[in-house]
Structure formats: C-alpha cells, structure tokens
Amino acid sequence: MFKNLFTQSGLSLERLKTFREIVAAGGITAAAGDDSNRQSQFSRQLKELERYFGVELLKRGHGPVTLTDAGQRLYEIVGHTLRALEELRGTCAGLPVELVVGAGESVIQWLLLPRLPGLAQAHPRLAVTFHNLKTDEILRHVLDGGIDFGVVSRCEPHRALSAAPLGKLEFCLFAPGDLLPANPKLKFKSEILGDLPLAMLDGSTGIRQAVEKEAQRMGVKLNVRLRFSSYPQLAQAVQNLRVAAIMPKLAAASFVGTDVRAVPMPFLGDLSRQVLLIWNRKAAEIRPSIAKYARLLSAMFRMDKT
C-alpha cells in the first residue's frame, strides 16, 4: 500500500510543514527570519518537495509568493492532514480539543462571545480560538485548513464546504435618545436621516448606496460626520460622540443600560442576509471533531438563542 508514494525520497512531514510556513509567511525570508542557515534549509526543503512532485509549487518572482495549481492543492492537503494528525495526537494524550473559528470583529463581539459561557460550561474540554478575518480570508482558510470553522454572511455555494444557517443579519438605525423625538412609540420615516449627525462604515458600499439612494428619494441631505472601519467602532461613536449610525441589530448588545435607541428603517430590509457557519467537508471526513462540533456550534451560535 502507498508503494509509489515512497519510491522516491524528498517527502516528509517536516518538509510539508516548511512548505506551509513559507506560503503562510509570504516567502522563504519571511518564514525563516534573519537566520541564514534556516533560510538555506527552507530553500533546500522546498526544492526537494518540488523535485519529488516533479512540478513547481510556487511561482517565483518579486513580492509575496503565489502558488501554482499543484502548490494550491498540496497546500490544502497538507493543512487538513497536519491538523488531523495534531488532533489525533492530542486526543491520544487526553488533551482538550482545539478549534479555530474565523469571523468578523462585530460577529465575534456581538454574536459569538456572548454565547461562550454556555459553551465552556457544557464542554470544558473544548478550547476555541477566534480569528478576526474578512469574509474572503475566512473562505480561503476554511478551504486550505488554516481555520476549522467560519461565520460569514456572504458565501456562494461551494462543493467543498458545508454550511448551517445561524439566522438573519438585519440592520437598523441606532441613535442617542436626545437626538430623536421624545415619543418612543413614534414610527420614524426616512426623512429623519437628514436631521441626524451620522457616522458611516467606511468601505461598506452596500449600506452607503442604500442610505444615499433613500436620502435622494426622500429629498434630504445626509450629514455624515465620521467614518470608521468596523461596526464596534461605530457603536463606540454612537454612545460616546453622540452620532447616529446604521448597524446590525446585534449591536444592541453594546447599548444595554444606555439611552441609545434602535430605530427600524424599512428600506434597510433589502440589506438583510443569512449568517452561516461553514466548514470543510473533507476536514470533517478525517477529523471526527469537525462533524461533532459543527452540530454543537450551529446550535450554540444561533442568533435567536438568548
């Protein structure tokens, strides 16, 4: 069995680990640091792997390294294989299961972290690491074995991925109470956008375009005072700088005990989208923990769970 795999030298776990490190760091120098001996070793091990497979694994050139098609396939295989071996070794040694979950900053802060106490209580032998990542990074690392699970609100169907819905991400306007009419039961119309100092999420074209289109439709001029790179930063601005902002309804967790009010805006309904827990099908086949905790996490992180 596997006779052809071992008829030629050049393949080893150490070489495969080095290959992952080179790609993850963006090059041999970045992976090996200033140690010239280590740089030479990494370069030699990479060439040995390429000679073993008979193809180039990296595209040479200036700037960060890029993978060839064969290199991409190997990178994914190595990631999942090493994670499976690492988990098996830990299980045999009686160590806690370690999972890595990738999500955006606001999802981690407002959806995942509040549910961790129940998870830790029910599964004390489980260790979870959260990585703050953008959606494209989450998808890439779930595919290549860099992370075990991802929580995303934008994901095209992919044959290598499994997904479980967590709920719908909905948006509303948040504003300090002193910027709004005194009657909390009053239904606000979009004209209010022209009366409020606003903070906006920089780079979120979908929300910006929706707000600008609605303001144009209502004939009001927006007063955008501040822009930030994340929703938690927006939440801080709403509370401390007395501005209004459009954010996911999950942001309400940041305003408990404050005078900040959530104002539904009907035109924001078109921005709603499904939040998904995603994982790699192949990883689930070789790591029992993936299938087991996919069921657990999809139930624990549901957005309708209090």
C-alpha positions as CSV (number, residue, x, y, z in Angstrom):
1,M,0.0,0.0,0.0
2,F,1.2,3.5,-0.9
3,K,4.2,1.9,-2.6
4,N,4.5,4.6,-5.3
5,L,4.4,7.3,-2.6
6,F,7.7,6.2,-1.1
7,T,9.7,5.0,-4.0
8,Q,11.4,8.4,-4.1
9,S,13.0,10.5,-1.4
10,G,12.0,14.1,-0.7
11,L,8.7,13.7,1.1
12,S,8.5,14.2,4.9
13,L,6.2,15.9,7.5
14,E,9.0,18.4,8.2
15,R,9.2,19.4,4.5
16,L,5.4,19.7,4.3
17,K,5.4,21.8,7.4
18,T,8.1,24.1,6.0
19,F,6.1,24.4,2.8
20,R,3.0,25.6,4.7
21,E,5.2,28.1,6.7
22,I,6.7,29.6,3.6
23,V,3.3,30.1,2.0
24,A,1.7,31.5,5.1
25,A,4.6,33.9,5.7
26,G,4.7,35.0,2.0
27,G,8.2,33.8,1.2
28,I,11.3,32.0,2.5
29,T,12.9,35.0,4.0
30,A,9.7,36.0,5.9
31,A,9.3,32.4,7.1
32,A,12.9,31.8,8.2
33,G,13.6,35.3,9.6
34,D,17.1,36.7,9.6
35,D,18.6,33.2,10.2
36,S,20.7,32.5,7.0
37,N,21.1,28.8,7.9
38,R,17.3,28.5,8.3
39,Q,16.7,30.3,5.0
40,S,19.1,27.9,3.3
41,Q,17.3,24.9,4.9
42,F,13.8,26.1,3.9
43,S,15.0,26.7,0.3
44,R,16.5,23.2,0.1
45,Q,13.4,21.6,1.6
46,L,11.2,23.4,-0.9
47,K,13.3,22.3,-3.9
48,E,13.2,18.7,-2.6
49,L,9.5,18.8,-2.5
50,E,9.3,20.2,-6.0
51,R,11.7,17.6,-7.2
52,Y,9.6,14.9,-5.5
53,F,6.4,16.0,-7.2
54,G,8.1,16.9,-10.4
55,V,6.5,20.4,-10.7
56,E,6.9,23.9,-9.3
57,L,4.9,24.5,-6.2
58,L,5.5,28.3,-6.0
59,K,5.6,30.9,-8.8
60,R,8.9,32.7,-8.5
61,G,9.1,36.5,-8.8
62,H,9.2,39.7,-6.9
63,G,6.8,40.3,-4.0
64,P,4.9,37.7,-1.9
65,V,4.9,34.1,-3.2
66,T,2.0,32.8,-5.1
67,L,1.0,29.1,-5.5
68,T,0.9,27.1,-8.7
69,D,-2.2,25.0,-9.2
70,A,-0.3,22.0,-7.9
71,G,1.0,24.1,-5.0
72,Q,-2.5,25.1,-4.1
73,R,-3.7,21.5,-4.0
74,L,-0.8,20.5,-1.9
75,Y,-1.2,23.4,0.5
76,E,-4.8,22.4,1.2
77,I,-4.0,18.7,1.6
78,V,-1.1,19.5,4.0
79,G,-3.2,21.8,6.1
80,H,-6.0,19.4,6.7
81,T,-3.7,16.4,7.1
82,L,-1.4,18.1,9.7
83,R,-4.5,19.4,11.6
84,A,-5.9,15.8,11.7
85,L,-2.6,14.4,12.9
86,E,-2.2,17.1,15.5
87,E,-5.8,16.4,16.8
88,L,-5.2,12.7,16.9
89,R,-2.0,13.1,18.9
90,G,-3.8,15.4,21.3
91,T,-6.7,13.0,21.7
92,C,-4.4,10.1,22.4
93,A,-2.7,12.3,25.1
94,G,-6.0,13.2,26.6
95,L,-5.6,16.9,25.7
96,P,-8.6,19.3,25.0
97,V,-9.9,19.5,21.5
98,E,-8.8,22.8,19.9
99,L,-10.9,24.6,17.3
100,V,-10.1,27.7,15.4
101,V,-13.1,29.9,14.3
102,G,-12.8,32.8,11.9
103,A,-15.3,35.6,11.9
104,G,-15.6,39.4,11.6
105,E,-14.9,41.6,14.6
106,S,-18.6,42.5,15.1
107,V,-19.8,38.9,14.8
108,I,-17.2,37.8,17.3
109,Q,-18.1,40.6,19.8
110,W,-21.9,40.6,19.5
111,L,-22.8,37.0,18.4
112,L,-20.1,34.5,19.4
113,L,-18.6,35.8,22.6
114,P,-21.9,36.3,24.5
115,R,-22.6,32.6,23.9
116,L,-19.2,31.3,25.1
117,P,-20.1,30.9,28.8
118,G,-22.7,28.2,27.9
119,L,-20.3,26.5,25.6
120,A,-17.5,26.4,28.1
121,Q,-19.8,25.1,30.8
122,A,-21.2,22.3,28.6
123,H,-17.9,21.4,27.1
124,P,-15.0,22.1,29.5
125,R,-12.6,20.0,27.4
126,L,-13.0,22.3,24.3
127,A,-10.6,25.1,23.6
128,V,-11.7,27.7,21.0
129,T,-9.5,30.3,19.3
130,F,-11.2,33.2,17.4
131,H,-9.5,34.9,14.4
132,N,-10.8,38.3,13.3
133,L,-10.9,37.9,9.5
134,K,-12.6,39.3,6.4
135,T,-15.1,37.1,4.5
136,D,-12.7,36.3,1.7
137,E,-10.0,35.3,4.2
138,I,-12.4,33.1,6.1
139,L,-13.5,31.3,3.0
140,R,-9.8,30.8,1.9
141,H,-8.7,29.5,5.2
142,V,-11.6,27.1,5.7
143,L,-10.7,25.6,2.3
144,D,-6.9,25.4,3.0
145,G,-7.1,24.2,6.6
146,G,-6.0,27.4,8.2
147,I,-9.1,27.6,10.3
148,D,-11.7,24.9,11.3
149,F,-15.0,26.9,11.1
150,G,-16.0,30.3,9.7
151,V,-19.0,32.5,10.4
152,V,-20.0,34.5,7.3
153,S,-22.9,36.4,5.9
154,R,-21.8,36.1,2.2
155,C,-20.9,32.7,0.8
156,E,-21.6,31.3,-2.6
157,P,-22.3,27.5,-2.7
158,H,-19.1,25.5,-2.9
159,R,-18.8,21.8,-3.3
160,A,-16.0,21.6,-0.7
161,L,-18.0,23.4,2.0
162,S,-20.8,22.5,4.3
163,A,-23.0,25.2,5.9
164,A,-25.5,25.6,8.7
165,P,-27.7,28.7,9.0
166,L,-27.4,30.7,12.2
167,G,-30.1,33.3,11.5
168,K,-30.7,36.5,9.6
169,L,-28.5,39.6,9.9
170,E,-30.8,42.6,9.9
171,F,-29.9,46.3,10.1
172,C,-31.5,49.3,11.8
173,L,-30.5,52.9,12.8
174,F,-29.0,53.4,16.2
175,A,-29.1,56.9,17.8
176,P,-28.8,58.5,21.2
177,G,-32.2,59.3,22.6
178,D,-31.6,63.0,22.8
179,L,-31.3,63.1,19.0
180,L,-34.7,61.6,18.5
181,P,-38.2,62.7,19.2
182,A,-39.3,62.1,22.8
183,N,-42.1,59.7,21.9
184,P,-40.5,56.2,21.8
185,K,-43.6,54.7,20.1
186,L,-43.4,57.1,17.1
187,K,-42.7,55.4,13.8
188,F,-39.9,57.2,12.1
189,K,-39.7,57.9,8.4
190,S,-36.6,58.1,6.4
191,E,-36.7,61.9,6.5
192,I,-35.0,61.6,9.9
193,L,-31.8,60.8,8.1
194,G,-31.5,64.4,7.2
195,D,-31.8,65.6,10.8
196,L,-29.1,63.4,12.4
197,P,-25.3,63.7,12.5
198,L,-24.2,60.4,11.0
199,A,-21.3,58.0,11.4
200,M,-20.8,55.5,8.5
201,L,-18.9,52.3,7.9
202,D,-16.0,53.1,5.6
203,G,-15.9,50.7,2.6
204,S,-19.3,49.2,3.0
205,T,-20.7,50.1,-0.4
206,G,-24.0,48.3,0.0
207,I,-25.1,50.2,3.1
208,R,-23.7,53.6,1.8
209,Q,-25.5,53.2,-1.5
210,A,-28.8,52.2,0.2
211,V,-28.7,55.2,2.5
212,E,-27.7,57.6,-0.3
213,K,-30.5,56.2,-2.5
214,E,-33.1,56.6,0.2
215,A,-31.9,60.1,1.1
216,Q,-32.2,61.1,-2.6
217,R,-35.7,59.5,-2.8
218,M,-36.8,61.5,0.3
219,G,-35.1,64.7,-0.8
220,V,-32.9,65.0,2.2
221,K,-29.2,65.8,2.5
222,L,-27.1,63.5,4.7
223,N,-24.8,64.9,7.4
224,V,-22.0,62.4,7.6
225,R,-19.6,63.5,10.3
226,L,-17.5,60.4,10.9
227,R,-16.3,57.2,9.2
228,F,-15.0,54.1,10.8
229,S,-13.6,50.7,9.7
230,S,-15.7,48.4,11.9
231,Y,-19.1,48.2,13.5
232,P,-17.8,48.1,17.1
233,Q,-16.0,51.4,16.4
234,L,-19.3,52.8,15.1
235,A,-21.0,51.6,18.3
236,Q,-18.5,53.4,20.4
237,A,-19.0,56.6,18.3
238,V,-22.8,56.4,18.7
239,Q,-22.5,56.1,22.5
240,N,-19.7,58.5,23.1
241,L,-19.7,61.0,20.3
242,R,-23.5,61.4,20.0
243,V,-24.0,60.5,16.4
244,A,-26.3,58.0,14.7
245,A,-25.3,55.0,12.7
246,I,-26.7,52.1,10.7
247,M,-25.5,48.8,12.2
248,P,-26.7,45.2,12.5
249,K,-29.4,44.7,15.2
250,L,-26.8,42.6,17.1
251,A,-25.2,45.9,18.0
252,A,-28.0,46.4,20.6
253,A,-25.8,44.4,23.0
254,S,-23.4,47.3,23.2
255,F,-26.1,49.7,24.3
256,V,-27.7,47.9,27.3
257,G,-28.2,50.4,30.1
258,T,-27.7,53.5,27.8
259,D,-30.1,55.9,26.2
260,V,-29.2,54.7,22.6
261,R,-32.3,53.5,20.8
262,A,-32.8,51.2,17.8
263,V,-34.9,52.7,15.0
264,P,-36.3,50.4,12.3
265,M,-35.9,51.7,8.8
266,P,-38.0,49.8,6.3
267,F,-35.6,50.5,3.4
268,L,-32.8,48.6,5.2
269,G,-34.8,45.3,4.8
270,D,-33.1,44.7,1.4
271,L,-29.7,44.6,3.2
272,S,-30.7,41.6,5.4
273,R,-28.7,38.4,4.7
274,Q,-28.3,34.9,6.1
275,V,-25.5,34.3,8.6
276,L,-23.8,30.8,8.1
277,L,-21.5,28.6,10.0
278,I,-19.2,26.9,7.4
279,W,-16.7,24.1,7.5
280,N,-14.7,21.9,5.1
281,R,-16.4,18.6,4.1
282,K,-13.0,16.8,3.7
283,A,-11.8,18.0,7.1
284,A,-15.0,16.5,8.6
285,E,-14.2,13.2,7.0
286,I,-10.8,12.9,8.6
287,R,-11.4,14.8,11.9
288,P,-14.3,13.5,14.0
289,S,-14.4,16.7,16.0
290,I,-15.4,18.8,12.9
291,A,-18.7,16.9,12.4
292,K,-19.3,16.7,16.1
293,Y,-18.7,20.4,16.8
294,A,-20.4,21.6,13.7
295,R,-23.7,20.4,15.2
296,L,-22.9,21.9,18.6
297,L,-21.7,25.3,17.3
298,S,-24.5,25.7,14.8
299,A,-27.0,25.2,17.7
300,M,-25.0,27.3,20.2
301,F,-24.4,30.3,17.9
302,R,-27.9,30.6,16.6
303,M,-29.0,34.2,16.5
304,D,-32.4,33.5,18.1
305,K,-30.7,31.9,21.1
306,T,-30.7,34.1,24.2
